[in-house]
Amino acid sequence: MTSLKSAIGNPRNISLDDVCTLISQVTTGKDALGQPILENKYYLVFCSKLSITRAEHSTAGQLGFKPDMLLIVDSDSYDDEKYVDYYGKRFTIYKSFMRIDGFTEIYCEVDVGNDRN
């Protein structure tokens, strides 16, 4: 898909041509045993998928993570969510980085064992 942003001005601009769903867990109360009841909140946002660099793959691997992809989202759209759905697959966000250009990089690994609510 041709990006309108890249056609106008600086070709180094990132174009958010894709969509992902950011997921946050909110405590809505407590059950009879006093355990918190968690509810998922879903936020559909525009994003751009980039490749994980070798350096990130190596560093994250040493820390026990298995990096799968990097998504770029608008910083105003990201509020420290811990999960993201991308094309029907659930990922855990293990690291985020706010850039100076108004975007946030979110580093994702495959979320194993988390059921979808």
FIVO-624272 format. One record per residue: residue number from 1; residue in one letter; chain; x, y, z of N, C-alpha, C in turn. Coordinates in Angstrom, 3 decimals, m for minus. Example, Ala and Ser with C-alpha at 12.3 -4.5 7.8 and 13.67 -1.06 7.14 Angstrom:
% residues 2
<num: 1 | residu: A | chaine: A | nxx: 13.190 | nyy: m5.690 | nzz: 7.800 | caxx: 12.300 | cayy: m4.500 | cazz: 7.800 | cxx: 13.200 | cyy: m3.300 | czz: 7.800> $
<num: 2 | residu: S | chaine: A | nxx: 12.850 | nyy: m2.250 | nzz: 7.080 | caxx: 13.670 | cayy: m1.060 | cazz: 7.140 | cxx: 12.900 | cyy: 0.030 | czz: 7.870> $
% end
This chain:
% residues 117
<num: 1 | residu: M | chaine: A | nxx: 0.844 | nyy: m1.175 | nzz: 0.000 | caxx: 0.000 | cayy: 0.000 | cazz: 0.000 | cxx: 0.887 | cyy: 1.234 | czz: 0.000> $
<num: 2 | residu: T | chaine: A | nxx: 0.656 | nyy: 2.153 | nzz: m0.884 | caxx: 1.415 | cayy: 3.387 | cazz: m0.957 | cxx: 0.988 | cyy: 4.313 | czz: 0.163> $
<num: 3 | residu: S | chaine: A | nxx: 1.956 | nyy: 4.873 | nzz: 0.837 | caxx: 1.690 | cayy: 5.735 | cazz: 1.971 | cxx: 1.580 | cyy: 7.188 | czz: 1.531> $
<num: 4 | residu: L | chaine: A | nxx: 0.553 | nyy: 7.854 | nzz: 1.988 | caxx: 0.369 | cayy: 9.265 | cazz: 1.679 | cxx: 1.439 | cyy: 10.105 | czz: 2.372> $
<num: 5 | residu: K | chaine: A | nxx: 1.783 | nyy: 9.742 | nzz: 3.624 | caxx: 2.792 | cayy: 10.501 | cazz: 4.357 | cxx: 4.146 | cyy: 10.460 | czz: 3.659> $
<num: 6 | residu: S | chaine: A | nxx: 4.524 | nyy: 9.292 | nzz: 3.138 | caxx: 5.838 | cayy: 9.202 | cazz: 2.505 | cxx: 5.864 | cyy: 9.941 | czz: 1.172> $
<num: 7 | residu: A | chaine: A | nxx: 4.702 | nyy: 10.161 | nzz: 0.574 | caxx: 4.645 | cayy: 10.880 | cazz: m0.690 | cxx: 4.742 | cyy: 12.393 | czz: m0.472> $
<num: 8 | residu: I | chaine: A | nxx: 4.468 | nyy: 12.837 | nzz: 0.752 | caxx: 4.498 | cayy: 14.257 | cazz: 1.068 | cxx: 5.691 | cyy: 14.536 | czz: 1.974> $
<num: 9 | residu: G | chaine: A | nxx: 6.588 | nyy: 15.375 | nzz: 1.554 | caxx: 7.686 | cayy: 15.804 | cazz: 2.413 | cxx: 8.756 | cyy: 14.750 | czz: 2.609> $
<num: 10 | residu: N | chaine: A | nxx: 9.197 | nyy: 14.618 | nzz: 3.852 | caxx: 10.318 | cayy: 13.773 | cazz: 4.211 | cxx: 9.964 | cyy: 12.285 | czz: 4.069> $
<num: 11 | residu: P | chaine: A | nxx: 10.696 | nyy: 11.523 | nzz: 3.261 | caxx: 10.407 | cayy: 10.099 | cazz: 3.107 | cxx: 10.750 | cyy: 9.277 | czz: 4.336> $
<num: 12 | residu: R | chaine: A | nxx: 11.401 | nyy: 9.873 | nzz: 5.340 | caxx: 11.732 | cayy: 9.151 | cazz: 6.567 | cxx: 10.566 | cyy: 9.141 | czz: 7.538> $
<num: 13 | residu: N | chaine: A | nxx: 9.469 | nyy: 9.831 | nzz: 7.224 | caxx: 8.298 | cayy: 9.814 | cazz: 8.085 | cxx: 7.731 | cyy: 8.408 | czz: 8.178> $
<num: 14 | residu: I | chaine: A | nxx: 7.205 | nyy: 8.076 | nzz: 9.335 | caxx: 6.574 | cayy: 6.774 | cazz: 9.525 | cxx: 5.094 | cyy: 6.926 | czz: 9.218> $
<num: 15 | residu: S | chaine: A | nxx: 4.591 | nyy: 6.003 | nzz: 8.449 | caxx: 3.181 | cayy: 6.023 | cazz: 8.105 | cxx: 2.457 | cyy: 4.919 | czz: 8.867> $
<num: 16 | residu: L | chaine: A | nxx: 1.448 | nyy: 5.290 | nzz: 9.615 | caxx: 0.674 | cayy: 4.331 | cazz: 10.396 | cxx: m0.447 | cyy: 3.779 | czz: 9.524> $
<num: 17 | residu: D | chaine: A | nxx: m0.102 | nyy: 2.842 | nzz: 8.643 | caxx: m1.042 | cayy: 2.297 | cazz: 7.667 | cxx: m1.726 | cyy: 1.020 | czz: 8.137> $
<num: 18 | residu: D | chaine: A | nxx: m1.384 | nyy: 0.523 | nzz: 9.299 | caxx: m1.904 | cayy: m0.740 | cazz: 9.792 | cxx: m2.722 | cyy: m0.491 | czz: 11.053> $
<num: 19 | residu: V | chaine: A | nxx: m3.374 | nyy: m1.545 | nzz: 11.554 | caxx: m4.215 | cayy: m1.426 | cazz: 12.744 | cxx: m3.877 | cyy: m2.554 | czz: 13.708> $
<num: 20 | residu: C | chaine: A | nxx: m3.844 | nyy: m2.226 | nzz: 15.001 | caxx: m3.685 | cayy: m3.240 | cazz: 16.044 | cxx: m4.631 | cyy: m2.886 | czz: 17.194> $
<num: 21 | residu: T | chaine: A | nxx: m4.789 | nyy: m3.817 | nzz: 18.109 | caxx: m5.652 | cayy: m3.592 | cazz: 19.261 | cxx: m4.816 | cyy: m3.658 | czz: 20.525> $
<num: 22 | residu: L | chaine: A | nxx: m4.709 | nyy: m2.539 | nzz: 21.232 | caxx: m4.017 | cayy: m2.501 | cazz: 22.510 | cxx: m4.983 | cyy: m2.972 | czz: 23.589> $
<num: 23 | residu: I | chaine: A | nxx: m4.482 | nyy: m3.761 | nzz: 24.542 | caxx: m5.334 | cayy: m4.358 | cazz: 25.561 | cxx: m4.781 | cyy: m4.019 | czz: 26.940> $
<num: 24 | residu: S | chaine: A | nxx: m5.628 | nyy: m3.452 | nzz: 27.776 | caxx: m5.234 | cayy: m3.206 | cazz: 29.162 | cxx: m6.191 | cyy: m3.969 | czz: 30.069> $
<num: 25 | residu: Q | chaine: A | nxx: m5.695 | nyy: m4.366 | nzz: 31.230 | caxx: m6.527 | cayy: m5.065 | cazz: 32.195 | cxx: m6.869 | cyy: m4.117 | czz: 33.325> $
<num: 26 | residu: V | chaine: A | nxx: m8.172 | nyy: m4.004 | nzz: 33.604 | caxx: m8.670 | cayy: m3.085 | cazz: 34.613 | cxx: m9.345 | cyy: m3.896 | czz: 35.706> $
<num: 27 | residu: T | chaine: A | nxx: m9.070 | nyy: m3.559 | nzz: 36.961 | caxx: m9.734 | cayy: m4.218 | cazz: 38.080 | cxx: m11.119 | cyy: m3.606 | czz: 38.241> $
<num: 28 | residu: T | chaine: A | nxx: m12.165 | nyy: m4.461 | nzz: 38.184 | caxx: m13.542 | cayy: m3.964 | cazz: 38.266 | cxx: m14.198 | cyy: m4.247 | czz: 39.612> $
<num: 29 | residu: G | chaine: A | nxx: m13.497 | nyy: m4.917 | nzz: 40.495 | caxx: m14.048 | cayy: m5.241 | cazz: 41.809 | cxx: m13.348 | cyy: m6.452 | czz: 42.382> $
<num: 30 | residu: K | chaine: A | nxx: m13.999 | nyy: m7.072 | nzz: 43.373 | caxx: m13.431 | cayy: m8.272 | cazz: 43.992 | cxx: m14.500 | cyy: m9.353 | czz: 44.046> $
<num: 31 | residu: D | chaine: A | nxx: m14.052 | nyy: m10.597 | nzz: 43.945 | caxx: m14.991 | cayy: m11.718 | cazz: 44.023 | cxx: m15.222 | cyy: m12.097 | czz: 45.483> $
<num: 32 | residu: A | chaine: A | nxx: m15.956 | nyy: m13.201 | nzz: 45.715 | caxx: m16.314 | cayy: m13.630 | cazz: 47.063 | cxx: m15.089 | cyy: m13.973 | czz: 47.915> $
<num: 33 | residu: L | chaine: A | nxx: m13.990 | nyy: m14.347 | nzz: 47.293 | caxx: m12.765 | cayy: m14.676 | cazz: 48.020 | cxx: m11.853 | cyy: m13.471 | czz: 48.222> $
<num: 34 | residu: G | chaine: A | nxx: m12.271 | nyy: m12.308 | nzz: 47.730 | caxx: m11.475 | cayy: m11.096 | cazz: 47.861 | cxx: m10.424 | cyy: m10.922 | czz: 46.789> $
<num: 35 | residu: Q | chaine: A | nxx: m10.471 | nyy: m11.772 | nzz: 45.756 | caxx: m9.515 | cayy: m11.665 | cazz: 44.667 | cxx: m10.018 | cyy: m10.639 | czz: 43.651> $
<num: 36 | residu: P | chaine: A | nxx: m9.099 | nyy: m9.886 | nzz: 43.056 | caxx: m9.542 | cayy: m8.871 | cazz: 42.089 | cxx: m10.152 | cyy: m9.502 | czz: 40.839> $
<num: 37 | residu: I | chaine: A | nxx: m11.202 | nyy: m8.864 | nzz: 40.333 | caxx: m11.833 | cayy: m9.270 | cazz: 39.074 | cxx: m11.253 | cyy: m8.373 | czz: 37.990> $
<num: 38 | residu: L | chaine: A | nxx: m10.608 | nyy: m8.993 | nzz: 37.011 | caxx: m9.964 | cayy: m8.244 | cazz: 35.931 | cxx: m10.832 | cyy: m8.259 | czz: 34.681> $
<num: 39 | residu: E | chaine: A | nxx: m10.928 | nyy: m7.115 | nzz: 34.051 | caxx: m11.672 | cayy: m6.988 | cazz: 32.799 | cxx: m10.743 | cyy: m6.378 | czz: 31.756> $
<num: 40 | residu: N | chaine: A | nxx: m10.775 | nyy: m6.927 | nzz: 30.556 | caxx: m9.944 | cayy: m6.394 | cazz: 29.473 | cxx: m10.643 | cyy: m5.220 | czz: 28.800> $
<num: 41 | residu: K | chaine: A | nxx: m9.873 | nyy: m4.178 | nzz: 28.530 | caxx: m10.334 | cayy: m3.021 | cazz: 27.754 | cxx: m9.549 | cyy: m3.011 | czz: 26.451> $
<num: 42 | residu: Y | chaine: A | nxx: m10.253 | nyy: m2.839 | nzz: 25.331 | caxx: m9.648 | cayy: m2.920 | cazz: 24.007 | cxx: m9.652 | cyy: m1.551 | czz: 23.337> $
<num: 43 | residu: Y | chaine: A | nxx: m8.502 | nyy: m1.180 | nzz: 22.744 | caxx: m8.352 | cayy: 0.101 | cazz: 22.068 | cxx: m7.765 | cyy: m0.135 | czz: 20.677> $
<num: 44 | residu: L | chaine: A | nxx: m8.530 | nyy: 0.153 | nzz: 19.662 | caxx: m8.080 | cayy: m0.001 | cazz: 18.285 | cxx: m7.253 | cyy: 1.228 | czz: 17.906> $
<num: 45 | residu: V | chaine: A | nxx: m5.999 | nyy: 1.009 | nzz: 17.471 | caxx: m5.107 | cayy: 2.120 | cazz: 17.134 | cxx: m4.402 | cyy: 1.837 | czz: 15.815> $
<num: 46 | residu: F | chaine: A | nxx: m3.953 | nyy: 2.896 | nzz: 15.170 | caxx: m3.152 | cayy: 2.758 | cazz: 13.957 | cxx: m1.712 | cyy: 2.473 | czz: 14.351> $
<num: 47 | residu: C | chaine: A | nxx: m1.032 | nyy: 1.676 | nzz: 13.518 | caxx: 0.341 | cayy: 1.296 | cazz: 13.827 | cxx: 1.122 | cyy: 1.035 | czz: 12.546> $
<num: 48 | residu: S | chaine: A | nxx: 2.398 | nyy: 0.806 | nzz: 12.726 | caxx: 3.279 | cayy: 0.390 | cazz: 11.640 | cxx: 4.188 | cyy: m0.692 | czz: 12.186> $
<num: 49 | residu: K | chaine: A | nxx: 4.299 | nyy: m1.808 | nzz: 11.474 | caxx: 5.131 | cayy: m2.921 | cazz: 11.925 | cxx: 6.533 | cyy: m2.779 | czz: 11.338> $
<num: 50 | residu: L | chaine: A | nxx: 7.533 | nyy: m2.932 | nzz: 12.213 | caxx: 8.928 | cayy: m2.903 | cazz: 11.805 | cxx: 9.611 | cyy: m4.179 | czz: 12.288> $
<num: 51 | residu: S | chaine: A | nxx: 10.774 | nyy: m4.454 | nzz: 11.748 | caxx: 11.531 | cayy: m5.635 | cazz: 12.142 | cxx: 12.323 | cyy: m5.370 | czz: 13.411> $
<num: 52 | residu: I | chaine: A | nxx: 12.514 | nyy: m6.429 | nzz: 14.183 | caxx: 13.370 | cayy: m6.372 | cazz: 15.366 | cxx: 14.828 | cyy: m6.388 | czz: 14.890> $
<num: 53 | residu: T | chaine: A | nxx: 15.644 | nyy: m5.518 | nzz: 15.450 | caxx: 17.060 | cayy: m5.493 | cazz: 15.071 | cxx: 17.801 | cyy: m6.653 | czz: 15.725> $
<num: 54 | residu: R | chaine: A | nxx: 18.959 | nyy: m6.972 | nzz: 15.178 | caxx: 19.782 | cayy: m8.038 | cazz: 15.762 | cxx: 20.182 | cyy: m7.701 | czz: 17.196> $
<num: 55 | residu: A | chaine: A | nxx: 20.528 | nyy: m6.447 | nzz: 17.419 | caxx: 20.943 | cayy: m6.023 | cazz: 18.759 | cxx: 19.808 | cyy: m6.204 | czz: 19.762> $
<num: 56 | residu: E | chaine: A | nxx: 18.594 | nyy: m5.814 | nzz: 19.382 | caxx: 17.437 | cayy: m5.979 | cazz: 20.264 | cxx: 17.151 | cyy: m7.460 | czz: 20.494> $
<num: 57 | residu: H | chaine: A | nxx: 17.244 | nyy: m8.244 | nzz: 19.443 | caxx: 16.992 | cayy: m9.680 | cazz: 19.557 | cxx: 17.977 | cyy: m10.307 | czz: 20.543> $
<num: 58 | residu: S | chaine: A | nxx: 19.229 | nyy: m9.923 | nzz: 20.442 | caxx: 20.269 | cayy: m10.456 | cazz: 21.322 | cxx: 20.069 | cyy: m10.004 | czz: 22.771> $
<num: 59 | residu: T | chaine: A | nxx: 19.860 | nyy: m8.709 | nzz: 22.963 | caxx: 19.690 | cayy: m8.156 | cazz: 24.304 | cxx: 18.447 | cyy: m8.713 | czz: 24.982> $
<num: 60 | residu: A | chaine: A | nxx: 17.335 | nyy: m8.741 | nzz: 24.270 | caxx: 16.092 | cayy: m9.257 | cazz: 24.840 | cxx: 16.212 | cyy: m10.744 | czz: 25.158> $
<num: 61 | residu: G | chaine: A | nxx: 16.897 | nyy: m11.478 | nzz: 24.290 | caxx: 17.091 | cayy: m12.903 | cazz: 24.524 | cxx: 17.891 | cyy: m13.167 | czz: 25.782> $
<num: 62 | residu: Q | chaine: A | nxx: 18.890 | nyy: m12.333 | nzz: 26.057 | caxx: 19.684 | cayy: m12.479 | cazz: 27.275 | cxx: 18.859 | cyy: m12.215 | czz: 28.525> $
<num: 63 | residu: L | chaine: A | nxx: 17.806 | nyy: m11.424 | nzz: 28.389 | caxx: 16.931 | cayy: m11.110 | cazz: 29.523 | cxx: 15.756 | cyy: m12.077 | czz: 29.638> $
<num: 64 | residu: G | chaine: A | nxx: 15.698 | nyy: m13.067 | nzz: 28.748 | caxx: 14.653 | cayy: m14.084 | cazz: 28.837 | cxx: 13.431 | cyy: m13.824 | czz: 27.972> $
<num: 65 | residu: F | chaine: A | nxx: 13.471 | nyy: m12.786 | nzz: 27.148 | caxx: 12.348 | cayy: m12.494 | cazz: 26.260 | cxx: 12.582 | cyy: m13.138 | czz: 24.899> $
<num: 66 | residu: K | chaine: A | nxx: 11.505 | nyy: m13.337 | nzz: 24.161 | caxx: 11.588 | cayy: m13.867 | cazz: 22.806 | cxx: 10.936 | cyy: m12.867 | czz: 21.860> $
<num: 67 | residu: P | chaine: A | nxx: 11.679 | nyy: m11.842 | nzz: 21.459 | caxx: 11.093 | cayy: m10.774 | cazz: 20.644 | cxx: 10.574 | cyy: m11.292 | czz: 19.311> $
<num: 68 | residu: D | chaine: A | nxx: 9.406 | nyy: m10.798 | nzz: 18.945 | caxx: 8.770 | cayy: m11.237 | cazz: 17.708 | cxx: 8.588 | cyy: m10.089 | czz: 16.734> $
<num: 69 | residu: M | chaine: A | nxx: 8.172 | nyy: m8.927 | nzz: 17.239 | caxx: 7.955 | cayy: m7.794 | cazz: 16.338 | cxx: 8.024 | cyy: m6.482 | czz: 17.098> $
<num: 70 | residu: L | chaine: A | nxx: 8.131 | nyy: m5.427 | nzz: 16.317 | caxx: 8.152 | cayy: m4.062 | cazz: 16.821 | cxx: 7.013 | cyy: m3.312 | czz: 16.144> $
<num: 71 | residu: L | chaine: A | nxx: 6.154 | nyy: m2.710 | nzz: 16.938 | caxx: 5.076 | cayy: m1.878 | cazz: 16.402 | cxx: 5.341 | cyy: m0.433 | czz: 16.793> $
<num: 72 | residu: I | chaine: A | nxx: 5.080 | nyy: 0.462 | nzz: 15.866 | caxx: 5.172 | cayy: 1.899 | cazz: 16.120 | cxx: 3.745 | cyy: 2.426 | czz: 16.198> $
<num: 73 | residu: V | chaine: A | nxx: 3.417 | nyy: 3.122 | nzz: 17.289 | caxx: 2.092 | cayy: 3.722 | cazz: 17.459 | cxx: 2.279 | cyy: 5.182 | czz: 17.851> $
<num: 74 | residu: D | chaine: A | nxx: 1.222 | nyy: 5.954 | nzz: 17.699 | caxx: 1.241 | cayy: 7.340 | cazz: 18.150 | cxx: 1.349 | cyy: 7.345 | czz: 19.673> $
<num: 75 | residu: S | chaine: A | nxx: 2.217 | nyy: 8.166 | nzz: 20.217 | caxx: 2.426 | cayy: 8.201 | cazz: 21.670 | cxx: 1.154 | cyy: 8.545 | czz: 22.435> $
<num: 76 | residu: D | chaine: A | nxx: 0.274 | nyy: 9.340 | nzz: 21.836 | caxx: m0.987 | cayy: 9.681 | cazz: 22.494 | cxx: m1.929 | cyy: 8.485 | czz: 22.591> $
<num: 77 | residu: S | chaine: A | nxx: m1.718 | nyy: 7.474 | nzz: 21.768 | caxx: m2.577 | cayy: 6.290 | cazz: 21.759 | cxx: m2.133 | cyy: 5.224 | czz: 22.750> $
<num: 78 | residu: Y | chaine: A | nxx: m0.895 | nyy: 5.282 | nzz: 23.189 | caxx: m0.337 | cayy: 4.236 | cazz: 24.037 | cxx: m0.312 | cyy: 4.683 | czz: 25.494> $
<num: 79 | residu: D | chaine: A | nxx: m0.881 | nyy: 3.849 | nzz: 26.373 | caxx: m0.955 | cayy: 4.182 | cazz: 27.790 | cxx: m0.459 | cyy: 3.008 | czz: 28.634> $
<num: 80 | residu: D | chaine: A | nxx: 0.715 | nyy: 2.513 | nzz: 28.340 | caxx: 1.352 | cayy: 1.411 | cazz: 29.067 | cxx: 0.524 | cyy: 0.129 | czz: 29.099> $
<num: 81 | residu: E | chaine: A | nxx: m0.179 | nyy: m0.157 | nzz: 27.989 | caxx: m0.886 | cayy: m1.427 | cazz: 27.901 | cxx: 0.131 | cyy: m2.561 | czz: 27.899> $
<num: 82 | residu: K | chaine: A | nxx: m0.295 | nyy: m3.742 | nzz: 28.333 | caxx: 0.615 | cayy: m4.885 | cazz: 28.454 | cxx: 0.427 | cyy: m5.918 | czz: 27.353> $
<num: 83 | residu: Y | chaine: A | nxx: m0.664 | nyy: m5.820 | nzz: 26.587 | caxx: m0.947 | cayy: m6.792 | cazz: 25.530 | cxx: m1.379 | cyy: m6.072 | czz: 24.265> $
<num: 84 | residu: V | chaine: A | nxx: m1.166 | nyy: m6.743 | nzz: 23.130 | caxx: m1.615 | cayy: m6.225 | cazz: 21.845 | cxx: m2.062 | cyy: m7.398 | czz: 20.982> $
<num: 85 | residu: D | chaine: A | nxx: m3.162 | nyy: m7.215 | nzz: 20.274 | caxx: m3.602 | cayy: m8.178 | cazz: 19.263 | cxx: m3.233 | cyy: m7.604 | czz: 17.908> $
<num: 86 | residu: Y | chaine: A | nxx: m2.587 | nyy: m8.440 | nzz: 17.093 | caxx: m2.176 | cayy: m8.012 | cazz: 15.762 | cxx: m2.501 | cyy: m9.154 | czz: 14.809> $
<num: 87 | residu: Y | chaine: A | nxx: m3.430 | nyy: m8.919 | nzz: 13.918 | caxx: m3.901 | cayy: m9.918 | cazz: 12.955 | cxx: m4.308 | cyy: m11.228 | czz: 13.633> $
<num: 88 | residu: G | chaine: A | nxx: m5.078 | nyy: m11.108 | nzz: 14.695 | caxx: m5.630 | cayy: m12.274 | cazz: 15.369 | cxx: m4.691 | cyy: m13.001 | czz: 16.299> $
<num: 89 | residu: K | chaine: A | nxx: m3.505 | nyy: m12.468 | nzz: 16.513 | caxx: m2.527 | cayy: m13.116 | cazz: 17.376 | cxx: m2.244 | cyy: m12.215 | czz: 18.580> $
<num: 90 | residu: R | chaine: A | nxx: m2.241 | nyy: m12.796 | nzz: 19.771 | caxx: m2.005 | cayy: m12.028 | cazz: 20.992 | cxx: m0.515 | cyy: m11.977 | czz: 21.309> $
<num: 91 | residu: F | chaine: A | nxx: m0.025 | nyy: m10.778 | nzz: 21.632 | caxx: 1.369 | cayy: m10.565 | cazz: 21.988 | cxx: 1.444 | cyy: m9.865 | czz: 23.336> $
<num: 92 | residu: T | chaine: A | nxx: 2.527 | nyy: m10.118 | nzz: 24.060 | caxx: 2.826 | cayy: m9.405 | cazz: 25.296 | cxx: 3.818 | cyy: m8.295 | czz: 24.956> $
<num: 93 | residu: I | chaine: A | nxx: 3.579 | nyy: m7.120 | nzz: 25.498 | caxx: 4.501 | cayy: m6.001 | cazz: 25.299 | cxx: 5.524 | cyy: m6.060 | czz: 26.425> $
<num: 94 | residu: Y | chaine: A | nxx: 6.772 | nyy: m6.330 | nzz: 26.079 | caxx: 7.797 | cayy: m6.460 | cazz: 27.113 | cxx: 8.623 | cyy: m5.186 | czz: 27.290> $
<num: 95 | residu: K | chaine: A | nxx: 8.518 | nyy: m4.270 | nzz: 26.331 | caxx: 9.268 | cayy: m3.015 | cazz: 26.439 | cxx: 8.624 | cyy: m1.971 | czz: 25.541> $
<num: 96 | residu: S | chaine: A | nxx: 8.657 | nyy: m0.739 | nzz: 25.990 | caxx: 8.206 | cayy: 0.366 | cazz: 25.143 | cxx: 9.229 | cyy: 1.493 | czz: 25.227> $
<num: 97 | residu: F | chaine: A | nxx: 9.249 | nyy: 2.297 | nzz: 24.160 | caxx: 10.205 | cayy: 3.394 | cazz: 24.094 | cxx: 9.543 | cyy: 4.575 | czz: 23.398> $
<num: 98 | residu: M | chaine: A | nxx: 9.416 | nyy: 5.701 | nzz: 24.126 | caxx: 8.834 | cayy: 6.914 | cazz: 23.546 | cxx: 9.913 | cyy: 7.676 | czz: 22.797> $
<num: 99 | residu: R | chaine: A | nxx: 9.670 | nyy: 7.897 | nzz: 21.521 | caxx: 10.635 | cayy: 8.601 | cazz: 20.672 | cxx: 10.357 | cyy: 10.102 | czz: 20.692> $
<num: 100 | residu: I | chaine: A | nxx: 11.313 | nyy: 10.873 | nzz: 20.189 | caxx: 11.137 | cayy: 12.333 | cazz: 20.198 | cxx: 10.238 | cyy: 12.822 | czz: 19.069> $
<num: 101 | residu: D | chaine: A | nxx: 9.910 | nyy: 11.949 | nzz: 18.111 | caxx: 9.081 | cayy: 12.366 | cazz: 16.978 | cxx: 7.589 | cyy: 12.154 | czz: 17.216> $
<num: 102 | residu: G | chaine: A | nxx: 7.179 | nyy: 11.826 | nzz: 18.447 | caxx: 5.761 | cayy: 11.674 | cazz: 18.759 | cxx: 5.237 | cyy: 10.248 | czz: 18.617> $
<num: 103 | residu: F | chaine: A | nxx: 6.126 | nyy: 9.307 | nzz: 18.320 | caxx: 5.733 | cayy: 7.912 | cazz: 18.213 | cxx: 6.325 | cyy: 7.122 | czz: 19.380> $
<num: 104 | residu: T | chaine: A | nxx: 5.715 | nyy: 5.985 | nzz: 19.668 | caxx: 6.218 | cayy: 5.070 | cazz: 20.685 | cxx: 6.480 | cyy: 3.725 | czz: 20.042> $
<num: 105 | residu: E | chaine: A | nxx: 7.648 | nyy: 3.162 | nzz: 20.319 | caxx: 7.984 | cayy: 1.824 | cazz: 19.856 | cxx: 7.518 | cyy: 0.840 | czz: 20.919> $
<num: 106 | residu: I | chaine: A | nxx: 6.751 | nyy: m0.171 | nzz: 20.518 | caxx: 6.374 | cayy: m1.219 | cazz: 21.461 | cxx: 6.929 | cyy: m2.543 | czz: 20.957> $
<num: 107 | residu: Y | chaine: A | nxx: 7.722 | nyy: m3.159 | nzz: 21.807 | caxx: 8.400 | cayy: m4.408 | cazz: 21.490 | cxx: 7.558 | cyy: m5.556 | czz: 22.019> $
<num: 108 | residu: C | chaine: A | nxx: 7.268 | nyy: m6.534 | nzz: 21.157 | caxx: 6.301 | cayy: m7.581 | cazz: 21.475 | cxx: 6.915 | cyy: m8.968 | czz: 21.375> $
<num: 109 | residu: E | chaine: A | nxx: 6.420 | nyy: m9.866 | nzz: 22.228 | caxx: 6.738 | cayy: m11.279 | cazz: 22.128 | cxx: 5.428 | cyy: m12.049 | czz: 22.128> $
<num: 110 | residu: V | chaine: A | nxx: 5.436 | nyy: m13.263 | nzz: 21.585 | caxx: 4.225 | cayy: m14.067 | cazz: 21.520 | cxx: 3.757 | cyy: m14.358 | czz: 22.930> $
<num: 111 | residu: D | chaine: A | nxx: 2.476 | nyy: m14.146 | nzz: 23.180 | caxx: 1.886 | cayy: m14.371 | cazz: 24.494 | cxx: 1.385 | cyy: m15.807 | czz: 24.563> $
<num: 112 | residu: V | chaine: A | nxx: 2.110 | nyy: m16.646 | nzz: 25.275 | caxx: 1.754 | cayy: m18.067 | cazz: 25.383 | cxx: 0.959 | cyy: m18.266 | czz: 26.670> $
<num: 113 | residu: G | chaine: A | nxx: m0.187 | nyy: m18.937 | nzz: 26.543 | caxx: m0.962 | cayy: m19.313 | cazz: 27.724 | cxx: m1.957 | cyy: m18.290 | czz: 28.210> $
<num: 114 | residu: N | chaine: A | nxx: m2.104 | nyy: m17.180 | nzz: 27.548 | caxx: m3.091 | cayy: m16.189 | cazz: 27.959 | cxx: m4.345 | cyy: m16.377 | czz: 27.138> $
<num: 115 | residu: D | chaine: A | nxx: m5.443 | nyy: m16.743 | nzz: 27.827 | caxx: m6.695 | cayy: m16.923 | cazz: 27.093 | cxx: m7.291 | cyy: m15.578 | czz: 26.751> $
<num: 116 | residu: R | chaine: A | nxx: m8.033 | nyy: m15.537 | nzz: 25.677 | caxx: m8.634 | cayy: m14.287 | cazz: 25.215 | cxx: m9.990 | cyy: m14.099 | czz: 25.853> $
<num: 117 | residu: N | chaine: A | nxx: m10.165 | nyy: m12.937 | nzz: 26.493 | caxx: m11.458 | cayy: m12.607 | cazz: 27.110 | cxx: m12.165 | cyy: m11.575 | czz: 26.305> $
% end
